[in-house]
Amino acid sequence: KKNKSMTLLLMTRTLASGRTRLAVLVVAALVLSVSAAPSIDDADSHLVDLFVADLISPTPSVAVMPAFDSPSKTSSAAPAFLEKVGQCKDGTQCPIVGWVCCSQGNVCCPPKNKCGEVEEGNKNPSCVYDPDQEPKKPTPAKKSPADALKEYLLKRKLSEEANKHDEAEHKRRVGEFEQQVKDHQREIQEKNKQHDKELEEHWKQHVKQMKQVTADEHAAKNTKAAKRAAHRAAIEMRKKKIARKRKAAADAKALKEKQKANEGILKRKQKTLNKPSAPPKKQQKKQSQAQTEKDAAAAVANAAKNAVKKIKKAMKEDVPPVVWAGCKKIKVNFMQKNQWQVCPPNMLLTAIHHSGQTLNKVSHITCCKASQNKKTLSASSCTVKSLKFDPKVGSNSNVCSGANNFMAGFYKTGCTTLNCLTKAKCCKLKGTPSKASCSWNTAWQQTMAATKKGTKSSANSDSFIVGFKNTPGTKLAAVIAARECAFSG
């Protein structure tokens, strides 16, 4: 009976299902109840405790014997209940699966243990922990460099493919998001357009209503205005009719008075005609006296005019002339592009110094002040005159416009030919005594054609330059005359 009960208990420990173990437990209880209760010893009670604990916890049954699971907890001899577990079948197999058969099949040791030596005075051997029975982790096989390289390249390829896949997935998601954003924007635009259309339609209706109201108001105002205008017109017609009547009466009265006056004049003339006429000698004498008086008056007038002319001539002869004063030789640099080369303030151009036929050969210009009776005249109110020295067509219009307006400098663009002089500075001379006498100085044709160093093309003494005349060409020799003006006094 004891063997049967222990066998049932051990069988229930090896079963995994809770329901099956419960059924076996019931059967074991029935078997044990039939058996004699006093015959159960300590070993049987220990096995029952193990079985109950195993039922409560779902852990495997191997961990129930902690005294034999580690090398620190070994026993010098097998417990007493190990002898009663059962002998090994054929001396090699324990009744409990996974246990080790020792001492010719008399003792079974739990897993991870081995049979120890039999001590003196003890017929049973000891169960010793066996570390060799622990499962060993498989050691990885050494790989060759080529295999390692292949494995690395394979992993890298897989990683790149994964990255590509992730990038494609990211692009797809971004595209979906952008499409959603576009769709949302399109919907918003359509809603805005619809809203704008509704607002525009509402505004049109409002404007139409306001126009109708305004038209009605204007019609009412026009009606009132028309009535007022008709009333005023009627009043004006009445006033005009009354004025015409009054004027007609006044005209009639004036006509009668005029007729009376004319009648009185006719009567007086008639009386005069009826009187005897004066003798003809007296009439001739009166006519001769009147003619003499007229001739005397004409002679006096002519004498007065002559006297005035003489006085003016004398005054003119006493006025001093306008001359040069404080002349200076000014250095210029026509190598600079888009720059002005001008005289100092209150001075006018009188001469050009050059040593060749291009603008970069012009080294100096002479500038003078205008002086009268040792007093400097003002040369201000300067303006810019556009010049056009056409290489194909001659011109005499490159002159300062206006009376007493003279040149004081030039503006040059990028090149060094004559046509690059595009502007001139013109300043008006104020306080001059009389009108200037101007003429073309053709001596410039010879001096401007010279190439000798230090050549000077100058205006006549006490004359100021107004402009230049040129023939077709791009050299300085194309300038054939200078327009000059002088004040003789």
Secondary structure, DSSP 8 states (H G I E B T S, - for coil): -HHHHHHHHHHHHT---HHHHHHHHHHHHHHHHHS-GGG--HHHHHHHHHHHHHHHS-S-GGGG-GGGSSTTS--SS--HHHHTT---BTTTB-SSTT-EEETTTTEEE-TTEEEEEE-TT-SSEEEEE-GGGS----------HHHHHHHHHHHHHHHHHHHHHHHHHHHHHHHHHHHHHHHHHHHHHHHHHHHHHHHHHHHHHHHHHHHHHHHHHHHHHHHHHHHHHHHHHHHHHHHHHHHHHHHHHHHHHHHHHHHHHHHHHHHHHHHHHHS----HHHHHHHHHHHHHHHHHHHHHHHHHHHHHHHHHHHHHHHS--EEEEEEEEEE--TTSSSEEEE--TT-EEEEEEESSSSGGGEEEEEEEEEEETTEE--EEEEEEEE----SSS-EEEEE--STTEEEEEEEE-SS-SGGGEEEEEEEEE-S-SS--EEEEETTHHHHHT--STTEEEE--TTEEEEEEEE-S-SSGGGEEEEEEEE---
